[in-house]
């Protein structure tokens, strides 16, 4: 993810704006989806995107999020 963000950022005309916006962002590595859901529920994001295989099956594990988006679109 980090390499792709860097690659896309290098091609943007507004790269300084995106650099500033991402300056306080973090990447959190977890060993599995169950841990990812535990971390997400602690963080309680305003927007949570479940772009995973069968997102509806995992939806009951979401306990703290402002809005949840399922799938790629």
PDB file with SEQRES, HELIX, SHEET and CRYST1 records, atoms N, CA, C and O in Angstrom:
SEQRES   1 A   73  UNK UNK UNK UNK UNK UNK UNK UNK UNK UNK UNK UNK UNK          
SEQRES   2 A   73  UNK UNK UNK UNK UNK UNK UNK UNK UNK UNK UNK UNK UNK          
SEQRES   3 A   73  UNK UNK UNK UNK UNK UNK UNK UNK UNK UNK UNK UNK UNK          
SEQRES   4 A   73  UNK UNK UNK UNK UNK UNK UNK UNK UNK UNK UNK UNK UNK          
SEQRES   5 A   73  UNK UNK UNK UNK UNK UNK UNK UNK UNK UNK UNK UNK UNK          
SEQRES   6 A   73  UNK UNK UNK UNK UNK UNK UNK UNK                              
HELIX    1 AA1 UNK A    2  UNK A   11  1                                  10    
HELIX    2 AA2 UNK A   15  UNK A   22  1                                   8    
HELIX    3 AA3 UNK A   33  UNK A   43  1                                  11    
HELIX    4 AA4 UNK A   55  UNK A   58  1                                   4    
HELIX    5 AA5 UNK A   59  UNK A   61  5                                   3    
SHEET    1 AA1 2 UNK A  47  UNK A  50  0                                        
SHEET    2 AA1 2 UNK A  67  UNK A  70  1                                        
CRYST1    1.000    1.000    1.000  90.00  90.00  90.00 P 1           1          
ATOM      1  N   UNK A   1       0.832  -1.189   0.000  1.00  0.00           N  
ATOM      2  CA  UNK A   1       0.000   0.000   0.000  1.00  0.00           C  
ATOM      3  C   UNK A   1       0.873   1.247   0.000  1.00  0.00           C  
ATOM      4  O   UNK A   1       0.627   2.197  -0.743  1.00  0.00           O  
ATOM      5  N   UNK A   2       1.891   1.225   0.845  1.00  0.00           N  
ATOM      6  CA  UNK A   2       2.776   2.400   0.923  1.00  0.00           C  
ATOM      7  C   UNK A   2       3.452   2.675  -0.421  1.00  0.00           C  
ATOM      8  O   UNK A   2       3.553   3.828  -0.840  1.00  0.00           O  
ATOM      9  N   UNK A   3       3.915   1.623  -1.095  1.00  0.00           N  
ATOM     10  CA  UNK A   3       4.590   1.807  -2.385  1.00  0.00           C  
ATOM     11  C   UNK A   3       3.614   2.356  -3.424  1.00  0.00           C  
ATOM     12  O   UNK A   3       3.985   3.216  -4.223  1.00  0.00           O  
ATOM     13  N   UNK A   4       2.379   1.874  -3.423  1.00  0.00           N  
ATOM     14  CA  UNK A   4       1.384   2.343  -4.387  1.00  0.00           C  
ATOM     15  C   UNK A   4       0.997   3.795  -4.117  1.00  0.00           C  
ATOM     16  O   UNK A   4       0.843   4.571  -5.060  1.00  0.00           O  
ATOM     17  N   UNK A   5       0.841   4.171  -2.871  1.00  0.00           N  
ATOM     18  CA  UNK A   5       0.535   5.568  -2.525  1.00  0.00           C  
ATOM     19  C   UNK A   5       1.669   6.471  -3.005  1.00  0.00           C  
ATOM     20  O   UNK A   5       1.422   7.518  -3.602  1.00  0.00           O  
ATOM     21  N   UNK A   6       2.904   6.067  -2.744  1.00  0.00           N  
ATOM     22  CA  UNK A   6       4.058   6.862  -3.187  1.00  0.00           C  
ATOM     23  C   UNK A   6       4.086   6.985  -4.702  1.00  0.00           C  
ATOM     24  O   UNK A   6       4.344   8.068  -5.229  1.00  0.00           O  
ATOM     25  N   UNK A   7       3.825   5.887  -5.411  1.00  0.00           N  
ATOM     26  CA  UNK A   7       3.849   5.905  -6.874  1.00  0.00           C  
ATOM     27  C   UNK A   7       2.757   6.815  -7.429  1.00  0.00           C  
ATOM     28  O   UNK A   7       3.005   7.594  -8.349  1.00  0.00           O  
ATOM     29  N   UNK A   8       1.563   6.720  -6.882  1.00  0.00           N  
ATOM     30  CA  UNK A   8       0.472   7.566  -7.373  1.00  0.00           C  
ATOM     31  C   UNK A   8       0.701   9.030  -7.018  1.00  0.00           C  
ATOM     32  O   UNK A   8       0.405   9.921  -7.813  1.00  0.00           O  
ATOM     33  N   UNK A   9       1.219   9.270  -5.843  1.00  0.00           N  
ATOM     34  CA  UNK A   9       1.473  10.636  -5.404  1.00  0.00           C  
ATOM     35  C   UNK A   9       2.493  11.320  -6.318  1.00  0.00           C  
ATOM     36  O   UNK A   9       2.365  12.510  -6.603  1.00  0.00           O  
ATOM     37  N   UNK A  10       3.479  10.596  -6.769  1.00  0.00           N  
ATOM     38  CA  UNK A  10       4.512  11.162  -7.637  1.00  0.00           C  
ATOM     39  C   UNK A  10       3.944  11.647  -8.966  1.00  0.00           C  
ATOM     40  O   UNK A  10       4.510  12.542  -9.594  1.00  0.00           O  
ATOM     41  N   UNK A  11       2.825  11.059  -9.400  1.00  0.00           N  
ATOM     42  CA  UNK A  11       2.225  11.426 -10.692  1.00  0.00           C  
ATOM     43  C   UNK A  11       1.193  12.544 -10.583  1.00  0.00           C  
ATOM     44  O   UNK A  11       0.748  13.068 -11.605  1.00  0.00           O  
ATOM     45  N   UNK A  12       0.809  12.913  -9.385  1.00  0.00           N  
ATOM     46  CA  UNK A  12      -0.251  13.903  -9.216  1.00  0.00           C  
ATOM     47  C   UNK A  12       0.262  15.333  -9.379  1.00  0.00           C  
ATOM     48  O   UNK A  12       1.372  15.660  -8.958  1.00  0.00           O  
ATOM     49  N   UNK A  13      -0.554  16.165  -9.988  1.00  0.00           N  
ATOM     50  CA  UNK A  13      -0.172  17.575 -10.126  1.00  0.00           C  
ATOM     51  C   UNK A  13      -0.269  18.293  -8.786  1.00  0.00           C  
ATOM     52  O   UNK A  13       0.404  19.301  -8.572  1.00  0.00           O  
ATOM     53  N   UNK A  14      -1.109  17.777  -7.877  1.00  0.00           N  
ATOM     54  CA  UNK A  14      -1.293  18.405  -6.564  1.00  0.00           C  
ATOM     55  C   UNK A  14      -0.614  17.569  -5.478  1.00  0.00           C  
ATOM     56  O   UNK A  14      -1.161  17.385  -4.390  1.00  0.00           O  
ATOM     57  N   UNK A  15       0.583  17.067  -5.785  1.00  0.00           N  
ATOM     58  CA  UNK A  15       1.268  16.156  -4.855  1.00  0.00           C  
ATOM     59  C   UNK A  15       1.565  16.777  -3.502  1.00  0.00           C  
ATOM     60  O   UNK A  15       1.574  16.070  -2.494  1.00  0.00           O  
ATOM     61  N   UNK A  16       1.809  18.084  -3.453  1.00  0.00           N  
ATOM     62  CA  UNK A  16       2.083  18.732  -2.169  1.00  0.00           C  
ATOM     63  C   UNK A  16       0.848  18.737  -1.265  1.00  0.00           C  
ATOM     64  O   UNK A  16       0.958  18.596  -0.047  1.00  0.00           O  
ATOM     65  N   UNK A  17      -0.308  18.899  -1.868  1.00  0.00           N  
ATOM     66  CA  UNK A  17      -1.551  18.860  -1.089  1.00  0.00           C  
ATOM     67  C   UNK A  17      -1.763  17.457  -0.533  1.00  0.00           C  
ATOM     68  O   UNK A  17      -2.109  17.292   0.637  1.00  0.00           O  
ATOM     69  N   UNK A  18      -1.554  16.444  -1.377  1.00  0.00           N  
ATOM     70  CA  UNK A  18      -1.740  15.072  -0.887  1.00  0.00           C  
ATOM     71  C   UNK A  18      -0.675  14.717   0.140  1.00  0.00           C  
ATOM     72  O   UNK A  18      -0.962  14.006   1.103  1.00  0.00           O  
ATOM     73  N   UNK A  19       0.531  15.193  -0.045  1.00  0.00           N  
ATOM     74  CA  UNK A  19       1.600  14.934   0.931  1.00  0.00           C  
ATOM     75  C   UNK A  19       1.230  15.507   2.302  1.00  0.00           C  
ATOM     76  O   UNK A  19       1.423  14.859   3.331  1.00  0.00           O  
ATOM     77  N   UNK A  20       0.700  16.722   2.299  1.00  0.00           N  
ATOM     78  CA  UNK A  20       0.284  17.347   3.556  1.00  0.00           C  
ATOM     79  C   UNK A  20      -0.896  16.596   4.178  1.00  0.00           C  
ATOM     80  O   UNK A  20      -0.949  16.409   5.393  1.00  0.00           O  
ATOM     81  N   UNK A  21      -1.841  16.168   3.334  1.00  0.00           N  
ATOM     82  CA  UNK A  21      -3.011  15.448   3.834  1.00  0.00           C  
ATOM     83  C   UNK A  21      -2.616  14.103   4.443  1.00  0.00           C  
ATOM     84  O   UNK A  21      -3.224  13.661   5.419  1.00  0.00           O  
ATOM     85  N   UNK A  22      -1.611  13.458   3.877  1.00  0.00           N  
ATOM     86  CA  UNK A  22      -1.184  12.145   4.351  1.00  0.00           C  
ATOM     87  C   UNK A  22      -0.118  12.215   5.452  1.00  0.00           C  
ATOM     88  O   UNK A  22       0.282  11.184   5.993  1.00  0.00           O  
ATOM     89  N   UNK A  23       0.336  13.409   5.780  1.00  0.00           N  
ATOM     90  CA  UNK A  23       1.423  13.551   6.758  1.00  0.00           C  
ATOM     91  C   UNK A  23       1.077  12.965   8.120  1.00  0.00           C  
ATOM     92  O   UNK A  23       1.959  12.507   8.847  1.00  0.00           O  
ATOM     93  N   UNK A  24      -0.186  12.981   8.460  1.00  0.00           N  
ATOM     94  CA  UNK A  24      -0.602  12.461   9.775  1.00  0.00           C  
ATOM     95  C   UNK A  24      -1.308  11.115   9.658  1.00  0.00           C  
ATOM     96  O   UNK A  24      -1.921  10.650  10.619  1.00  0.00           O  
ATOM     97  N   UNK A  25      -1.225  10.491   8.497  1.00  0.00           N  
ATOM     98  CA  UNK A  25      -1.834   9.176   8.285  1.00  0.00           C  
ATOM     99  C   UNK A  25      -0.892   8.083   8.766  1.00  0.00           C  
ATOM    100  O   UNK A  25       0.320   8.280   8.855  1.00  0.00           O  
ATOM    101  N   UNK A  26      -1.459   6.947   9.071  1.00  0.00           N  
ATOM    102  CA  UNK A  26      -0.665   5.805   9.526  1.00  0.00           C  
ATOM    103  C   UNK A  26      -1.116   4.546   8.818  1.00  0.00           C  
ATOM    104  O   UNK A  26      -2.283   4.413   8.449  1.00  0.00           O  
ATOM    105  N   UNK A  27      -0.195   3.630   8.630  1.00  0.00           N  
ATOM    106  CA  UNK A  27      -0.500   2.294   8.143  1.00  0.00           C  
ATOM    107  C   UNK A  27      -0.353   1.355   9.332  1.00  0.00           C  
ATOM    108  O   UNK A  27       0.682   1.340   9.999  1.00  0.00           O  
ATOM    109  N   UNK A  28      -1.385   0.581   9.589  1.00  0.00           N  
ATOM    110  CA  UNK A  28      -1.366  -0.361  10.707  1.00  0.00           C  
ATOM    111  C   UNK A  28      -1.365  -1.775  10.133  1.00  0.00           C  
ATOM    112  O   UNK A  28      -2.319  -2.181   9.469  1.00  0.00           O  
ATOM    113  N   UNK A  29      -0.307  -2.511  10.386  1.00  0.00           N  
ATOM    114  CA  UNK A  29      -0.208  -3.883   9.895  1.00  0.00           C  
ATOM    115  C   UNK A  29      -0.733  -4.836  10.950  1.00  0.00           C  
ATOM    116  O   UNK A  29      -0.365  -4.743  12.121  1.00  0.00           O  
ATOM    117  N   UNK A  30      -1.596  -5.755  10.534  1.00  0.00           N  
ATOM    118  CA  UNK A  30      -2.165  -6.746  11.443  1.00  0.00           C  
ATOM    119  C   UNK A  30      -2.018  -8.130  10.807  1.00  0.00           C  
ATOM    120  O   UNK A  30      -1.897  -8.235   9.587  1.00  0.00           O  
ATOM    121  N   UNK A  31      -2.026  -9.177  11.609  1.00  0.00           N  
ATOM    122  CA  UNK A  31      -1.793 -10.514  11.063  1.00  0.00           C  
ATOM    123  C   UNK A  31      -2.989 -11.134  10.349  1.00  0.00           C  
ATOM    124  O   UNK A  31      -2.816 -12.053   9.548  1.00  0.00           O  
ATOM    125  N   UNK A  32      -4.208 -10.647  10.628  1.00  0.00           N  
ATOM    126  CA  UNK A  32      -5.383 -11.275  10.022  1.00  0.00           C  
ATOM    127  C   UNK A  32      -6.588 -10.330  10.099  1.00  0.00           C  
ATOM    128  O   UNK A  32      -6.533  -9.285  10.748  1.00  0.00           O  
ATOM    129  N   UNK A  33      -7.671 -10.719   9.427  1.00  0.00           N  
ATOM    130  CA  UNK A  33      -8.860  -9.870   9.395  1.00  0.00           C  
ATOM    131  C   UNK A  33      -9.513  -9.720  10.765  1.00  0.00           C  
ATOM    132  O   UNK A  33     -10.023  -8.646  11.085  1.00  0.00           O  
ATOM    133  N   UNK A  34      -9.507 -10.767  11.573  1.00  0.00           N  
ATOM    134  CA  UNK A  34     -10.111 -10.657  12.902  1.00  0.00           C  
ATOM    135  C   UNK A  34      -9.426  -9.566  13.713  1.00  0.00           C  
ATOM    136  O   UNK A  34     -10.089  -8.794  14.406  1.00  0.00           O  
ATOM    137  N   UNK A  35      -8.105  -9.501  13.626  1.00  0.00           N  
ATOM    138  CA  UNK A  35      -7.361  -8.449  14.330  1.00  0.00           C  
ATOM    139  C   UNK A  35      -7.651  -7.090  13.712  1.00  0.00           C  
ATOM    140  O   UNK A  35      -7.759  -6.095  14.427  1.00  0.00           O  
ATOM    141  N   UNK A  36      -7.776  -7.039  12.403  1.00  0.00           N  
ATOM    142  CA  UNK A  36      -8.092  -5.777  11.732  1.00  0.00           C  
ATOM    143  C   UNK A  36      -9.429  -5.224  12.220  1.00  0.00           C  
ATOM    144  O   UNK A  36      -9.561  -4.020  12.440  1.00  0.00           O  
ATOM    145  N   UNK A  37     -10.411  -6.093  12.387  1.00  0.00           N  
ATOM    146  CA  UNK A  37     -11.711  -5.639  12.892  1.00  0.00           C  
ATOM    147  C   UNK A  37     -11.614  -5.176  14.336  1.00  0.00           C  
ATOM    148  O   UNK A  37     -12.262  -4.199  14.712  1.00  0.00           O  
ATOM    149  N   UNK A  38     -10.827  -5.848  15.142  1.00  0.00           N  
ATOM    150  CA  UNK A  38     -10.638  -5.430  16.536  1.00  0.00           C  
ATOM    151  C   UNK A  38      -9.999  -4.044  16.595  1.00  0.00           C  
ATOM    152  O   UNK A  38     -10.440  -3.193  17.368  1.00  0.00           O  
ATOM    153  N   UNK A  39      -8.972  -3.813  15.790  1.00  0.00           N  
ATOM    154  CA  UNK A  39      -8.308  -2.511  15.747  1.00  0.00           C  
ATOM    155  C   UNK A  39      -9.285  -1.445  15.253  1.00  0.00           C  
ATOM    156  O   UNK A  39      -9.368  -0.361  15.830  1.00  0.00           O  
ATOM    157  N   UNK A  40     -10.018  -1.753  14.194  1.00  0.00           N  
ATOM    158  CA  UNK A  40     -10.972  -0.795  13.638  1.00  0.00           C  
ATOM    159  C   UNK A  40     -12.042  -0.421  14.656  1.00  0.00           C  
ATOM    160  O   UNK A  40     -12.396   0.751  14.776  1.00  0.00           O  
ATOM    161  N   UNK A  41     -12.554  -1.393  15.384  1.00  0.00           N  
ATOM    162  CA  UNK A  41     -13.581  -1.105  16.385  1.00  0.00           C  
ATOM    163  C   UNK A  41     -13.048  -0.227  17.513  1.00  0.00           C  
ATOM    164  O   UNK A  41     -13.787   0.596  18.054  1.00  0.00           O  
ATOM    165  N   UNK A  42     -11.787  -0.390  17.872  1.00  0.00           N  
ATOM    166  CA  UNK A  42     -11.172   0.480  18.884  1.00  0.00           C  
ATOM    167  C   UNK A  42     -10.991   1.896  18.345  1.00  0.00           C  
ATOM    168  O   UNK A  42     -11.203   2.875  19.060  1.00  0.00           O  
ATOM    169  N   UNK A  43     -10.598   1.992  17.083  1.00  0.00           N  
ATOM    170  CA  UNK A  43     -10.360   3.289  16.444  1.00  0.00           C  
ATOM    171  C   UNK A  43     -11.677   4.010  16.151  1.00  0.00           C  
ATOM    172  O   UNK A  43     -11.745   5.237  16.226  1.00  0.00           O  
ATOM    173  N   UNK A  44     -12.713   3.252  15.820  1.00  0.00           N  
ATOM    174  CA  UNK A  44     -14.047   3.776  15.502  1.00  0.00           C  
ATOM    175  C   UNK A  44     -14.001   4.819  14.376  1.00  0.00           C  
ATOM    176  O   UNK A  44     -14.248   6.001  14.612  1.00  0.00           O  
ATOM    177  N   UNK A  45     -13.685   4.376  13.153  1.00  0.00           N  
ATOM    178  CA  UNK A  45     -13.573   5.329  12.045  1.00  0.00           C  
ATOM    179  C   UNK A  45     -14.915   5.944  11.658  1.00  0.00           C  
ATOM    180  O   UNK A  45     -15.972   5.345  11.853  1.00  0.00           O  
ATOM    181  N   UNK A  46     -14.848   7.130  11.115  1.00  0.00           N  
ATOM    182  CA  UNK A  46     -16.063   7.770  10.617  1.00  0.00           C  
ATOM    183  C   UNK A  46     -16.580   7.033   9.392  1.00  0.00           C  
ATOM    184  O   UNK A  46     -17.787   6.846   9.234  1.00  0.00           O  
ATOM    185  N   UNK A  47     -15.647   6.609   8.513  1.00  0.00           N  
ATOM    186  CA  UNK A  47     -15.989   5.858   7.304  1.00  0.00           C  
ATOM    187  C   UNK A  47     -15.139   4.593   7.279  1.00  0.00           C  
ATOM    188  O   UNK A  47     -13.917   4.650   7.415  1.00  0.00           O  
ATOM    189  N   UNK A  48     -15.796   3.456   7.105  1.00  0.00           N  
ATOM    190  CA  UNK A  48     -15.093   2.179   7.032  1.00  0.00           C  
ATOM    191  C   UNK A  48     -15.479   1.498   5.731  1.00  0.00           C  
ATOM    192  O   UNK A  48     -16.662   1.297   5.458  1.00  0.00           O  
ATOM    193  N   UNK A  49     -14.490   1.144   4.929  1.00  0.00           N  
ATOM    194  CA  UNK A  49     -14.728   0.453   3.662  1.00  0.00           C  
ATOM    195  C   UNK A  49     -14.286  -0.990   3.825  1.00  0.00           C  
ATOM    196  O   UNK A  49     -13.124  -1.255   4.133  1.00  0.00           O  
ATOM    197  N   UNK A  50     -15.210  -1.926   3.618  1.00  0.00           N  
ATOM    198  CA  UNK A  50     -14.881  -3.347   3.689  1.00  0.00           C  
ATOM    199  C   UNK A  50     -14.715  -3.874   2.267  1.00  0.00           C  
ATOM    200  O   UNK A  50     -15.625  -4.486   1.708  1.00  0.00           O  
ATOM    201  N   UNK A  51     -13.555  -3.631   1.701  1.00  0.00           N  
ATOM    202  CA  UNK A  51     -13.256  -4.124   0.361  1.00  0.00           C  
ATOM    203  C   UNK A  51     -12.529  -5.456   0.520  1.00  0.00           C  
ATOM    204  O   UNK A  51     -11.322  -5.566   0.306  1.00  0.00           O  
ATOM    205  N   UNK A  52     -13.303  -6.448   0.900  1.00  0.00           N  
ATOM    206  CA  UNK A  52     -12.807  -7.799   1.157  1.00  0.00           C  
ATOM    207  C   UNK A  52     -13.774  -8.794   0.520  1.00  0.00           C  
ATOM    208  O   UNK A  52     -14.895  -8.443   0.151  1.00  0.00           O  
ATOM    209  N   UNK A  53     -13.325 -10.032   0.400  1.00  0.00           N  
ATOM    210  CA  UNK A  53     -14.197 -11.069  -0.117  1.00  0.00           C  
ATOM    211  C   UNK A  53     -15.354 -11.273   0.863  1.00  0.00           C  
ATOM    212  O   UNK A  53     -15.126 -11.407   2.065  1.00  0.00           O  
ATOM    213  N   UNK A  54     -16.564 -11.296   0.373  1.00  0.00           N  
ATOM    214  CA  UNK A  54     -17.779 -11.511   1.159  1.00  0.00           C  
ATOM    215  C   UNK A  54     -17.904 -10.526   2.332  1.00  0.00           C  
ATOM    216  O   UNK A  54     -17.950 -10.950   3.487  1.00  0.00           O  
ATOM    217  N   UNK A  55     -17.960  -9.228   2.049  1.00  0.00           N  
ATOM    218  CA  UNK A  55     -17.999  -8.233   3.120  1.00  0.00           C  
ATOM    219  C   UNK A  55     -19.223  -8.361   4.035  1.00  0.00           C  
ATOM    220  O   UNK A  55     -19.142  -8.037   5.220  1.00  0.00           O  
ATOM    221  N   UNK A  56     -20.349  -8.827   3.498  1.00  0.00           N  
ATOM    222  CA  UNK A  56     -21.548  -8.971   4.342  1.00  0.00           C  
ATOM    223  C   UNK A  56     -21.350  -9.998   5.453  1.00  0.00           C  
ATOM    224  O   UNK A  56     -21.935  -9.870   6.529  1.00  0.00           O  
ATOM    225  N   UNK A  57     -20.533 -11.008   5.200  1.00  0.00           N  
ATOM    226  CA  UNK A  57     -20.269 -12.017   6.224  1.00  0.00           C  
ATOM    227  C   UNK A  57     -19.496 -11.425   7.400  1.00  0.00           C  
ATOM    228  O   UNK A  57     -19.641 -11.887   8.532  1.00  0.00           O  
ATOM    229  N   UNK A  58     -18.675 -10.403   7.140  1.00  0.00           N  
ATOM    230  CA  UNK A  58     -17.865  -9.766   8.180  1.00  0.00           C  
ATOM    231  C   UNK A  58     -18.587  -8.594   8.848  1.00  0.00           C  
ATOM    232  O   UNK A  58     -18.164  -8.139   9.911  1.00  0.00           O  
ATOM    233  N   UNK A  59     -19.650  -8.110   8.252  1.00  0.00           N  
ATOM    234  CA  UNK A  59     -20.350  -6.934   8.758  1.00  0.00           C  
ATOM    235  C   UNK A  59     -20.767  -7.048  10.230  1.00  0.00           C  
ATOM    236  O   UNK A  59     -20.669  -6.051  10.946  1.00  0.00           O  
ATOM    237  N   UNK A  60     -21.220  -8.195  10.716  1.00  0.00           N  
ATOM    238  CA  UNK A  60     -21.585  -8.276  12.139  1.00  0.00           C  
ATOM    239  C   UNK A  60     -20.425  -8.001  13.104  1.00  0.00           C  
ATOM    240  O   UNK A  60     -20.657  -7.709  14.277  1.00  0.00           O  
ATOM    241  N   UNK A  61     -19.195  -8.091  12.627  1.00  0.00           N  
ATOM    242  CA  UNK A  61     -18.041  -7.814  13.493  1.00  0.00           C  
ATOM    243  C   UNK A  61     -17.785  -6.321  13.664  1.00  0.00           C  
ATOM    244  O   UNK A  61     -17.004  -5.924  14.529  1.00  0.00           O  
ATOM    245  N   UNK A  62     -18.428  -5.495  12.855  1.00  0.00           N  
ATOM    246  CA  UNK A  62     -18.265  -4.041  12.966  1.00  0.00           C  
ATOM    247  C   UNK A  62     -19.169  -3.553  14.085  1.00  0.00           C  
ATOM    248  O   UNK A  62     -20.390  -3.683  14.009  1.00  0.00           O  
ATOM    249  N   UNK A  63     -18.564  -2.992  15.120  1.00  0.00           N  
ATOM    250  CA  UNK A  63     -19.351  -2.473  16.249  1.00  0.00           C  
ATOM    251  C   UNK A  63     -19.211  -0.968  16.417  1.00  0.00           C  
ATOM    252  O   UNK A  63     -20.007  -0.348  17.123  1.00  0.00           O  
ATOM    253  N   UNK A  64     -18.207  -0.372  15.778  1.00  0.00           N  
ATOM    254  CA  UNK A  64     -17.967   1.061  15.964  1.00  0.00           C  
ATOM    255  C   UNK A  64     -17.476   1.687  14.666  1.00  0.00           C  
ATOM    256  O   UNK A  64     -16.291   1.628  14.340  1.00  0.00           O  
ATOM    257  N   UNK A  65     -18.410   2.290  13.929  1.00  0.00           N  
ATOM    258  CA  UNK A  65     -18.064   3.014  12.702  1.00  0.00           C  
ATOM    259  C   UNK A  65     -19.221   3.936  12.368  1.00  0.00           C  
ATOM    260  O   UNK A  65     -20.383   3.594  12.585  1.00  0.00           O  
ATOM    261  N   UNK A  66     -18.899   5.102  11.840  1.00  0.00           N  
ATOM    262  CA  UNK A  66     -19.949   6.048  11.473  1.00  0.00           C  
ATOM    263  C   UNK A  66     -20.755   5.567  10.290  1.00  0.00           C  
ATOM    264  O   UNK A  66     -21.985   5.610  10.315  1.00  0.00           O  
ATOM    265  N   UNK A  67     -20.078   5.108   9.256  1.00  0.00           N  
ATOM    266  CA  UNK A  67     -20.738   4.546   8.073  1.00  0.00           C  
ATOM    267  C   UNK A  67     -19.860   3.413   7.558  1.00  0.00           C  
ATOM    268  O   UNK A  67     -18.637   3.449   7.694  1.00  0.00           O  
ATOM    269  N   UNK A  68     -20.490   2.418   6.971  1.00  0.00           N  
ATOM    270  CA  UNK A  68     -19.766   1.247   6.477  1.00  0.00           C  
ATOM    271  C   UNK A  68     -20.131   1.042   5.010  1.00  0.00           C  
ATOM    272  O   UNK A  68     -21.309   0.981   4.658  1.00  0.00           O  
ATOM    273  N   UNK A  69     -19.123   0.936   4.168  1.00  0.00           N  
ATOM    274  CA  UNK A  69     -19.307   0.709   2.744  1.00  0.00           C  
ATOM    275  C   UNK A  69     -18.829  -0.701   2.425  1.00  0.00           C  
ATOM    276  O   UNK A  69     -17.748  -1.108   2.849  1.00  0.00           O  
ATOM    277  N   UNK A  70     -19.641  -1.444   1.673  1.00  0.00           N  
ATOM    278  CA  UNK A  70     -19.338  -2.839   1.387  1.00  0.00           C  
ATOM    279  C   UNK A  70     -18.890  -3.022  -0.057  1.00  0.00           C  
ATOM    280  O   UNK A  70     -19.554  -2.557  -0.983  1.00  0.00           O  
ATOM    281  N   UNK A  71     -17.768  -3.697  -0.243  1.00  0.00           N  
ATOM    282  CA  UNK A  71     -17.289  -4.025  -1.578  1.00  0.00           C  
ATOM    283  C   UNK A  71     -16.513  -2.910  -2.246  1.00  0.00           C  
ATOM    284  O   UNK A  71     -16.271  -1.846  -1.676  1.00  0.00           O  
ATOM    285  N   UNK A  72     -16.139  -3.199  -3.469  1.00  0.00           N  
ATOM    286  CA  UNK A  72     -15.283  -2.278  -4.227  1.00  0.00           C  
ATOM    287  C   UNK A  72     -16.000  -1.005  -4.653  1.00  0.00           C  
ATOM    288  O   UNK A  72     -15.350   0.025  -4.828  1.00  0.00           O  
ATOM    289  N   UNK A  73     -17.318  -1.041  -4.824  1.00  0.00           N  
ATOM    290  CA  UNK A  73     -18.019   0.125  -5.345  1.00  0.00           C  
ATOM    291  C   UNK A  73     -19.049   0.610  -4.368  1.00  0.00           C  
ATOM    292  O   UNK A  73     -19.743   1.590  -4.638  1.00  0.00           O  
TER     293      UNK A  73                                                      
END                                                                             
